[in-house]
Amino acid sequence: MSFFEYSRAVAFCDTDAMAVVHHANYLRYFEEARVAWMRDRDLSDTHFPKADSALAVVSSRIFHYKPIAFDDIAIIRLQVKRERLRIYFRYAMHSDKTDDMIASGETVHVAVNKELRPVRLTEKFTQTLEKEPWIETWPWNS
């Protein structure tokens, strides 16, 4: 089973005084992977500013295992599922050099309108989510 994968080089400005990626940047990397997943699935038109709704983050968590430094390549794998109004994205960040797990995390989203009230996902988005693989024990077996 394959998961969506997004790669990016670590920029110097992403590092901290210890010369590793600052902990706050991992959430940004996960967001980049999520947006790349939406583009790959042709869902860009289902989100602000091209649509009347957006995926609002209602919770996030990150587990840090090993550091990653300037010019390393981070590989972020993600999986996504829907439960009622909530959309769960899980992330596993690996090093391209060793394939060691760098970090893992999850963000939970709800589709909202311009007034920030929950709305139903579009049929296009719902159908896409139904095709996505999901493993409960992931990312440990990714």
N, C-alpha and C positions, 0 to 999 in steps of 0.2 A: 504494500500500500504506500502510495507516495503522498507527500504533503507539499503545499506551496512553499517555495523557498525564495528568499530574498537575500542578496549579498550586498555589503557595503564596506568600503575602506574606512578605518577610523581616522578622522581628521585630527590634526594637532590641537585645534581649539576644543575638542571634546575631552581632552585629558586634563588631569588635575595636578596638584603639586607633587604627587607621587608618580607622575608620568604614566598613569593608567586612566582608562575612561572613568569620568566622574559618574557616580551612581545615578544622578538625575538624568543622564543621557540615555540610559537603557530604555526608559519609557518612550523617549523620542524615537529610538531605533525601532521599537515595537510598533509605534504609530506609522513609521515609514513602511514597514512590512505590511501592515494592515491596508494602507492606501495602495500599495503596489498590488496586493491581492485583489482589491476592488477594481483596479485598472485591468488586471489580467482577466478578471471575470466579467468585464464590460459593465461594471456597476457604477462607474463615475457619474452617470446621468441620474442616479437615484439618490444623490446627496447634494447638500448645499454646495456651491451656489447654483447648480444646474437643476435642482429639484426643490420642492417645498419642505423637505425634511433633512435631518442629519442624524448621525449616530452619536448620541451624547454618552460620554463615559460616566457610569454610575459607581464603578469601583475599579481599582487596579491593585496589583501586587506583583512584586518582583523578588526572586531569590537569586542571590549572587553566589557563585561558586569559585570562579577563578577570574583573575584580572585579564584585561585585553588592553593593548597599548597602541600608540600611534602607528599608523600604516598597516596594522594587522587587518585581515579581512574577517569580518563577522558574517556568519551565515545564520540567518534567522528562518526557522521553519515554523509554520503556524497551522493550526487547525481551528475550525469555527463550527459552532452549532447554535441552534435557536431553541429556546424553551419559552413558549408563550411570547411575551413582549421582549424578553431579554435575549441578547446575542452574546455568546461567550467566545472570545478569542483566546487561545492558548499559544504561547510562544516558547521556543527552545532556541537559544543562541549558542552556536558552536564556533570554535576557531577553525579556520581553513587549514591551519598547519597541523593540528593534532586531532581534530574532531572532538576535543574535550568540550564538555558542557561548560559554557561560560556563565550563563544565566538562564532562568526560565521565568515565566510569568503568565499572568492572565489579566485581561481587561473585560469588563462587562459593560454592555451598551444597551441603550433603549433608543428607538427611533423617536424623534421629537419634531414638532413643527416649529414655525418661526416664533410662536409664543411659548416655546419650550414645554409644550404639553405632549404626552405620549401619543403616538399614532401607530397605525399598523404599517408593517413593511409593504412595499410594493409587491405585486405578484412576481415580477422578475427577480427581485431579491430573494423572496421566499423559495422560489423554484431553484435558484442557484444554491441556497443553503441546504436544500434537501439532497443535493448531489455530493455534498462534501463529506469526506471520511472523518470519523471521530473515534478515538480510542480513549477510554477513561483513564488508563494508566499512563498515557502519553504525558510528558515527553521522554520518559525513561526508556521507552523502547523505540524511539525515533532514530 
